[in-house]
């Protein structure tokens, strides 16, 4: 039973990339643009969600716009749903802090 659980967990984590989600972080801007374009082209995805938190929100917006206006303009990619929230968590000092989040869904 343990082996089956490990196998199913591995397959779930390997499929995470195929879910059409790109998490924005500290890597160079074009890495994320390429990631979104690859999700649309290689995986025949109809939707790709770009997710970011805190200071990376502006980078997520830029990625979505560059993909839509420059790289996949001919494919008719448009902005779908935009979801904004804030998450509360405890920082290193033990204080509760809020961090803003965004999810931008691009669709064909």
C-alpha positions in Angstrom: 0.0 0.0 0.0 2.8 2.4 0.8 4.4 1.9 -2.7 1.1 2.7 -4.4 0.8 5.9 -2.4 4.3 6.9 -3.4 3.7 6.2 -7.0 0.4 8.1 -7.1 2.0 11.1 -5.3 4.9 11.1 -7.8 2.5 11.0 -10.7 0.5 13.9 -9.2 3.6 16.0 -8.8 4.8 15.3 -12.3 1.4 16.3 -13.7 1.6 19.6 -11.8 3.4 21.1 -14.8 0.7 19.8 -17.1 -2.0 21.5 -15.2 -1.6 24.8 -17.1 -0.2 26.7 -14.1 2.8 29.0 -14.1 4.0 30.3 -10.7 5.9 33.6 -10.9 9.0 34.2 -8.8 12.5 35.6 -8.9 13.6 33.9 -12.2 14.2 36.1 -15.3 11.0 37.5 -16.9 11.4 35.7 -20.2 11.6 32.3 -18.4 7.9 32.7 -17.4 6.8 34.0 -20.8 8.4 30.9 -22.4 6.8 28.7 -19.8 3.3 30.1 -20.7 3.9 29.8 -24.4 5.1 26.2 -24.0 2.0 25.3 -22.0 -0.2 26.6 -24.8 1.8 25.1 -27.7 3.1 21.8 -26.5 0.4 20.7 -24.1 -2.5 21.9 -26.3 -3.8 23.7 -23.3 -6.9 25.8 -23.7 -6.2 27.7 -20.5 -3.0 28.7 -18.6 -3.1 30.3 -15.2 -0.4 32.6 -14.0 -0.1 32.9 -10.2 2.0 35.3 -8.2 2.2 36.7 -4.7 3.4 40.0 -3.2 6.1 41.8 -5.1 5.9 39.4 -8.1 2.3 40.5 -9.0 3.5 43.2 -11.4 5.7 40.6 -13.1 2.7 38.3 -13.5 0.7 41.1 -15.2 3.7 41.8 -17.5 4.0 38.2 -18.4 0.3 37.9 -19.2 0.4 41.0 -21.4 3.6 40.1 -23.3 2.3 36.6 -24.0 -1.1 37.9 -25.2 0.2 40.9 -27.2 3.5 39.6 -28.7 3.9 35.9 -28.6 0.4 34.4 -29.0 -1.4 37.2 -30.7 -2.1 35.1 -33.8 -3.6 32.3 -31.7 -6.2 34.6 -30.2 -5.1 34.2 -26.6 -7.1 36.5 -24.3 -7.5 37.3 -20.6 -10.0 35.1 -19.0 -10.6 35.3 -15.2 -8.6 37.4 -12.9 -8.7 36.5 -9.2 -7.2 38.6 -6.4 -6.9 37.6 -2.8 -4.8 38.0 0.2 -3.3 35.3 2.3 -2.5 35.6 6.0 0.5 33.8 7.5 2.9 34.1 10.4 6.3 35.7 9.7 9.6 34.9 11.3 8.9 37.2 14.3 5.6 35.4 14.9 3.4 38.3 13.7 0.4 37.7 11.4 0.9 39.4 8.0 -1.1 39.6 4.8 0.3 39.1 1.4 -1.6 39.8 -1.8 -2.1 37.2 -4.5 -3.2 37.2 -8.1 -4.3 34.5 -10.6 -4.6 35.5 -14.2 -6.1 33.0 -16.5 -5.3 33.2 -20.2 -7.5 31.3 -22.7 -7.6 30.5 -26.3 
